[in-house]
Amino acid sequence: MRILHIVESLSRCSGITNFVVNYYKCSLSRTDITMDFIYFKEDNNSFKEFLTTTGAKCYHLELPSPTNILKTLKHYSDFFSKYGSEYDIVHLHEVVLSHIILPFAKKHGIRNRIIHAHSTKLSTKSGLGYLRNWVLTRNLNDCANALWGCSVMACQNLFGSKSHFTVIHNAIETSKYQFDNSIRTLMRKKLNIDGKIALVSIGRLSPEKNHIFLINIFNDLLQIKRNVHLLIVGSGELEENLKSHIHNLRIEENVSFLGLRSDIPEILMASDIMLIPSLFEGLSIVTIEAQASGLPSIISTGVPDEAVLIPEYCKRISLSENKKVWIDNILSLCNNQRIISRDIIISKGYDIETEFSKLIHHYHQLIDSTAIQ
């Protein structure tokens, strides 16, 4: 079985790409499964070398724009004319490209075409950009025969509440996140947060993650409790703006920007509370990771309720609540003890090994359904 994934980039800071690569890693132990990639944006911090050295083919294509649309469409047609016969399934992870790229896959014989929703909204923007995306995501059944998503909310919002869809969990390697106090002690020394209550935010530094709100909450918290420290993990277009805001608040000594990291499990073990005030999320895999580490979390209602696997350790609060509500909840969690939560996460269906078997089952079901048509 050969699957062609289509993603925006192979960036290590992309949640979508990490989701796909996690499942790709599981496929490496199977000789009957091959996964290749189309991507559009180059990135210096990329999975490309890992993917190619482990056997995946990675094809770089251009994104369409008003100045290159005809040229780009021809490239898509040429690509599927040349390679389409090699694949059983095309798995598209960029919903807005559905009507642009999938018709060429269909034309050149790929019978199984999946559209995968990874967000509950198309964009934070309004105006022409939002209208364009809205138009491009109508009547998706015309170009795909399977609609998948990371949560019920993501599927219903993008495909419609009456559509037939399949939820594929953003599963994780649960063993990596199991809390270890010796790792916590070592990591807290490395991060220079001994004696501090460490609040952590992990995610792309982009508008939908709502970091300004987070920083303002933290600034008010500092007026009440001085021994707190904020760890911001990730990179993105708002990094300099966020650093400037922190400078203006004069709280640089209380905030650490850690950039992109490969040691997320260790950072979670070192932390005391996870904060996720996102405007919207498809699911929020970092919420799952935090719970797998037994880390108390406060998340916004922009994160789907499905992400709450351990309610007593994961509180959802509306962004419309005043800051005092957020601060009171943070204070209430400051002295919580960690729990060993791996078995709970596995039982809820978020262990990568278990979910990989389900993913392959869904792929086979799709192939079988089109084979008899």
Steps between C-alpha positions, in 0.01 A plus 500: 500500500647834390375826652586850379466763773458865398610754763581870492858446616728243660578740784568358843298787653184404308251311713347343190836380371589357841169312501573346160863422581401327826286258301769474231749384764264217593480396135877441483460162668256389228626376164150517350454877554675787323438866578629784279450876516409803292589828670490865390710711736868448572614528861847501654385293798347218303424128518613465137838342571348254747225406256724449199764303693229267630366433152227757434483697177443873556371707207512880513225679305399866484193641668257668259482879494332756270827540308578132443166318508508354147863395528437341839193309386700360209770386743235322710359332191847395384588365844196274527531396137852379579460361853127446555509132408747435785254586779194335650402801713553876501467642851462880489567697820433848354123534463510822295691320223235231458339633181837607360711186525272200556323519160836421338546199728152383403558560129817292504351199671539538876164369618551562872527866597485614862450857624619538860384790721756609758329818622155616603532819293644596163671819608504773762471753221190659354437654162617362167737241643230345714248512214749329269560221751128460562433457127788253464361275772145459369375173346807304602336168411540600135876443518543254789335177606608515866477785752720462806593729787676529834182559699122496467498881527755539219303264274161656571626856456675436168296217347157571649320340793309261274802377304646152536850527645765303687694631799870410508653577837812717530670217685837516675776265613367482856809334653711809422275725710471289814606719791846440649601709801874458436455646150297785651777584748771498233293700250403767752869561568572526128216750455603693813154477656583332832274639770261645241147404401547441128214579264551374147352583160589283200398583145563710195538871575208601281175694554269205565712387797413826680835562672431868577204393714725244670774754573251751640358233732851410610587865565199536731588172672847636575346777707352233727761226492863591430652151479344414163680464169358471149656265244401573139588217263472543123577741220296703255423834345401668828820425691647851485164660581464278806853577618432871456178471702685320779770768494239775530351321801850471650464130574789362290657334805182302556456368146715261295466453125624147432445491123442173315585200716540127456471436876132581552437203735782618727372861498154377599649304789688811616187718490222545755206626291425503127313803360322483162284811435455431127229673299439168325663159458425190298572290806823630665743212518701682766196474729514123456876502564459703819241259637721204407768659719253552784542877465206715617372714213275799446366528147257728323165390362662548160648155563243225427353324802631172353852606600404480869584141593556554875247768607641547850838590348383699199274803549325677211430872543336739256712785366206727577552443874686778676868455576432438870328171415807384311734613778291336774507171311876523450548561873276205585726265300837624624545223755339210315680167513588322175309186412610198298257534212631285213237227542223761490634653177527155339145410607371822341652405163803727479790252497676509162559125466136415563369782282738416215333159470162675479632741235620214281163328548324814374734516199422138413127559543518791258692299241259207532197727461624643170623165369144364487347807335 
